[in-house]
C-alpha cells in the first residue's frame, strides 16, 4: 500500500512537472511567435516606405521628363510679375497643369506622411520643400481657383507657407483673359 501511495505521488508529481513544462513551453512559443510577427511587420513597413519613396520619385521624374523648353521657360518666368502679365491664355493653362500636377504629388506625400508610410521630413527629402509658395506671381494668380481643387491639408500647407503680408497680389485678370481669348471680347 505504501508503494502504491508512493507511486501515485510520484505520478502526480511527474504530471504536475509535465503540466508546468508544457505551460512554460507554450508561453515561450507565444513569445517567439509574437517576436516573429513583430519582425515581419517591421520588415513590411520598411518595404512599404521604400515603395512609397520609389513611386513618388518615379512619378516626379516622369513629370519633369515631360517638360519641354517652353514649360521650363514658363516655370522660370512665373516668378517675374512683369512677365506673367504678358502671358497668353495657353501659357496660363500650361502653368495651371504644372501646378496641379505638383500639388497632387504634394498631396500624395502629405497623405503618406499622415498615414505613417513616410517620415515627417519626406517633403524635403523628395524635393517638395518649396518655401513661401504664394510669393510666386504665377501661383498667386492661379491659387484662388486652384485652392478649391486640393484637399484641406494641401490648402493649409500652401497658405501657411507664406504670411499674408508677403503674398504677391495678382495683377492679371484671368477671367478677362479667358473671355478675350475664347469669346473674342474684352471684359470690363
NULUM-7591 format. One record per residue (C-alpha): residue number from 0; residue in three letters; x, y, z. Coordinates in nm, 2 decimals. Layout:
REC, NUM, Ala, X, Y, Z
...
This chain:
REC, 0, Unk, 0.00, 0.00, 0.00
REC, 1, Unk, 0.28, 0.23, 0.08
REC, 2, Unk, 0.43, 0.15, -0.26
REC, 3, Unk, 0.11, 0.24, -0.43
REC, 4, Unk, 0.09, 0.57, -0.24
REC, 5, Unk, 0.45, 0.65, -0.33
REC, 6, Unk, 0.39, 0.56, -0.70
REC, 7, Unk, 0.08, 0.76, -0.70
REC, 8, Unk, 0.25, 1.06, -0.55
REC, 9, Unk, 0.54, 1.02, -0.80
REC, 10, Unk, 0.30, 1.01, -1.09
REC, 11, Unk, 0.12, 1.31, -0.96
REC, 12, Unk, 0.45, 1.50, -0.93
REC, 13, Unk, 0.55, 1.40, -1.28
REC, 14, Unk, 0.21, 1.51, -1.41
REC, 15, Unk, 0.25, 1.85, -1.23
REC, 16, Unk, 0.60, 1.89, -1.36
REC, 17, Unk, 0.49, 1.79, -1.71
REC, 18, Unk, 0.20, 2.04, -1.70
REC, 19, Unk, 0.43, 2.32, -1.58
REC, 20, Unk, 0.68, 2.23, -1.85
REC, 21, Unk, 0.40, 2.23, -2.12
REC, 22, Unk, 0.27, 2.57, -2.00
REC, 23, Unk, 0.62, 2.71, -1.99
REC, 24, Unk, 0.69, 2.58, -2.34
REC, 25, Unk, 0.35, 2.73, -2.46
REC, 26, Unk, 0.45, 3.07, -2.32
REC, 27, Unk, 0.79, 3.05, -2.49
REC, 28, Unk, 0.62, 2.96, -2.81
REC, 29, Unk, 0.37, 3.25, -2.79
REC, 30, Unk, 0.65, 3.50, -2.71
REC, 31, Unk, 0.86, 3.36, -3.00
REC, 32, Unk, 0.56, 3.39, -3.24
REC, 33, Unk, 0.50, 3.75, -3.13
REC, 34, Unk, 0.86, 3.84, -3.19
REC, 35, Unk, 0.85, 3.68, -3.53
REC, 36, Unk, 0.52, 3.87, -3.62
REC, 37, Unk, 0.68, 4.19, -3.49
REC, 38, Unk, 0.98, 4.15, -3.71
REC, 39, Unk, 0.76, 4.07, -4.01
REC, 40, Unk, 0.55, 4.39, -3.95
REC, 41, Unk, 0.87, 4.59, -3.92
REC, 42, Unk, 1.00, 4.45, -4.25
REC, 43, Unk, 0.67, 4.51, -4.42
REC, 44, Unk, 0.67, 4.87, -4.30
REC, 45, Unk, 1.02, 4.92, -4.44
REC, 46, Unk, 0.92, 4.77, -4.77
REC, 47, Unk, 0.60, 4.99, -4.78
REC, 48, Unk, 0.81, 5.30, -4.71
REC, 49, Unk, 1.06, 5.21, -4.98
REC, 50, Unk, 0.78, 5.15, -5.23
REC, 51, Unk, 0.62, 5.49, -5.14
REC, 52, Unk, 0.95, 5.67, -5.20
REC, 53, Unk, 1.01, 5.49, -5.52
REC, 54, Unk, 0.66, 5.56, -5.66
REC, 55, Unk, 0.69, 5.93, -5.58
REC, 56, Unk, 1.04, 5.95, -5.72
REC, 57, Unk, 0.94, 5.78, -6.04
REC, 58, Unk, 0.63, 6.00, -6.08
REC, 59, Unk, 0.82, 6.32, -6.01
REC, 60, Unk, 1.09, 6.21, -6.26
REC, 61, Unk, 0.84, 6.13, -6.53
REC, 62, Unk, 0.66, 6.46, -6.47
REC, 63, Unk, 0.98, 6.66, -6.52
REC, 64, Unk, 1.09, 6.45, -6.81
REC, 65, Unk, 0.78, 6.56, -6.99
REC, 66, Unk, 0.88, 6.92, -6.97
REC, 67, Unk, 0.99, 7.09, -7.29
REC, 68, Unk, 1.18, 7.42, -7.33
REC, 69, Unk, 0.86, 7.62, -7.33
REC, 70, Unk, 0.74, 7.47, -7.00
REC, 71, Unk, 1.08, 7.52, -6.84
REC, 72, Unk, 1.07, 7.88, -6.95
REC, 73, Unk, 0.72, 7.93, -6.80
REC, 74, Unk, 0.83, 7.79, -6.47
REC, 75, Unk, 1.12, 8.04, -6.47
REC, 76, Unk, 0.90, 8.33, -6.58
REC, 77, Unk, 0.64, 8.25, -6.32
REC, 78, Unk, 0.85, 8.43, -6.06
REC, 79, Unk, 0.85, 8.76, -6.25
REC, 80, Unk, 0.54, 8.98, -6.21
REC, 81, Unk, 0.61, 9.19, -6.52
REC, 82, Unk, 0.65, 8.88, -6.74
REC, 83, Unk, 0.33, 8.69, -6.62
REC, 84, Unk, 0.13, 8.99, -6.72
REC, 85, Unk, 0.22, 8.92, -7.08
REC, 86, Unk, 0.14, 8.55, -7.08
REC, 87, Unk, -0.12, 8.42, -7.32
REC, 88, Unk, -0.42, 8.20, -7.20
REC, 89, Unk, -0.23, 7.90, -7.33
REC, 90, Unk, 0.07, 7.99, -7.10
REC, 91, Unk, -0.16, 8.02, -6.80
REC, 92, Unk, -0.33, 7.69, -6.88
REC, 93, Unk, 0.01, 7.52, -6.91
REC, 94, Unk, 0.12, 7.66, -6.57
REC, 95, Unk, -0.21, 7.55, -6.41
REC, 96, Unk, -0.15, 7.20, -6.53
REC, 97, Unk, 0.21, 7.21, -6.39
REC, 98, Unk, 0.09, 7.34, -6.06
REC, 99, Unk, -0.19, 7.09, -6.05
REC, 100, Unk, 0.05, 6.80, -6.10
REC, 101, Unk, 0.29, 6.94, -5.84
REC, 102, Unk, 0.01, 6.98, -5.59
REC, 103, Unk, -0.11, 6.63, -5.65
REC, 104, Unk, 0.23, 6.49, -5.57
REC, 105, Unk, 0.25, 6.73, -5.27
REC, 106, Unk, -0.09, 6.59, -5.15
REC, 107, Unk, 0.03, 6.23, -5.20
REC, 108, Unk, 0.34, 6.29, -4.99
REC, 109, Unk, 0.13, 6.46, -4.72
REC, 110, Unk, -0.11, 6.17, -4.71
REC, 111, Unk, 0.16, 5.92, -4.69
REC, 112, Unk, 0.33, 6.11, -4.40
REC, 113, Unk, -0.01, 6.13, -4.22
REC, 114, Unk, -0.05, 5.75, -4.26
REC, 115, Unk, 0.30, 5.68, -4.13
REC, 116, Unk, 0.43, 5.54, -4.46
REC, 117, Unk, 0.68, 5.82, -4.49
REC, 118, Unk, 0.87, 6.01, -4.22
REC, 119, Unk, 0.78, 6.38, -4.14
REC, 120, Unk, 1.09, 6.50, -4.34
REC, 121, Unk, 0.97, 6.33, -4.67
REC, 122, Unk, 0.88, 6.66, -4.83
REC, 123, Unk, 1.23, 6.79, -4.80
REC, 124, Unk, 1.39, 6.45, -4.90
REC, 125, Unk, 1.18, 6.43, -5.21
REC, 126, Unk, 1.24, 6.79, -5.32
REC, 127, Unk, 0.90, 6.94, -5.23
REC, 128, Unk, 1.03, 7.20, -4.99
REC, 129, Unk, 0.91, 7.50, -5.19
REC, 130, Unk, 0.94, 7.77, -4.93
REC, 131, Unk, 0.69, 8.05, -4.95
REC, 132, Unk, 0.47, 7.93, -5.23
REC, 133, Unk, 0.24, 8.23, -5.27
REC, 134, Unk, 0.54, 8.47, -5.34
REC, 135, Unk, 0.54, 8.34, -5.69
REC, 136, Unk, 0.32, 8.57, -5.91
REC, 137, Unk, 0.22, 8.27, -6.13
REC, 138, Unk, 0.09, 8.07, -5.83
REC, 139, Unk, -0.06, 8.38, -5.66
REC, 140, Unk, -0.27, 8.44, -5.97
REC, 141, Unk, -0.38, 8.07, -6.01
REC, 142, Unk, -0.42, 7.99, -5.64
REC, 143, Unk, -0.77, 8.14, -5.59
REC, 144, Unk, -0.91, 7.90, -5.85
REC, 145, Unk, -0.68, 7.61, -5.76
REC, 146, Unk, -0.74, 7.61, -5.39
REC, 147, Unk, -1.08, 7.45, -5.43
REC, 148, Unk, -0.93, 7.16, -5.62
REC, 149, Unk, -0.70, 7.04, -5.35
REC, 150, Unk, -0.76, 6.88, -5.01
REC, 151, Unk, -0.75, 7.07, -4.68
REC, 152, Unk, -0.40, 6.96, -4.58
REC, 153, Unk, -0.25, 7.09, -4.91
REC, 154, Unk, -0.46, 7.41, -4.88
REC, 155, Unk, -0.33, 7.47, -4.53
REC, 156, Unk, 0.03, 7.39, -4.63
REC, 157, Unk, 0.02, 7.63, -4.92
REC, 158, Unk, -0.14, 7.91, -4.72
REC, 159, Unk, 0.08, 7.85, -4.42
REC, 160, Unk, 0.39, 7.87, -4.63
REC, 161, Unk, 0.35, 8.24, -4.70
REC, 162, Unk, 0.24, 8.50, -4.44
REC, 163, Unk, -0.04, 8.72, -4.58
REC, 164, Unk, 0.18, 9.03, -4.58
REC, 165, Unk, 0.44, 8.85, -4.80
REC, 166, Unk, 0.19, 8.72, -5.06
REC, 167, Unk, 0.21, 8.86, -5.41
REC, 168, Unk, -0.10, 9.04, -5.53
REC, 169, Unk, -0.21, 8.91, -5.87
REC, 170, Unk, -0.23, 9.18, -6.14
REC, 171, Unk, -0.37, 8.96, -6.41
REC, 172, Unk, -0.75, 8.92, -6.46
REC, 173, Unk, -0.76, 8.56, -6.57
REC, 174, Unk, -1.14, 8.57, -6.64
REC, 175, Unk, -1.10, 8.87, -6.87
REC, 176, Unk, -0.81, 8.70, -7.05
REC, 177, Unk, -1.03, 8.39, -7.09
REC, 178, Unk, -1.32, 8.59, -7.22
REC, 179, Unk, -1.10, 8.78, -7.46
REC, 180, Unk, -0.92, 8.47, -7.59
REC, 181, Unk, -1.21, 8.23, -7.61
REC, 182, Unk, -1.51, 8.47, -7.68
REC, 183, Unk, -1.31, 8.73, -7.87
REC, 184, Unk, -1.43, 9.01, -7.64
REC, 185, Unk, -1.27, 9.23, -7.39
REC, 186, Unk, -1.43, 9.25, -7.05
REC, 187, Unk, -1.46, 9.55, -6.83
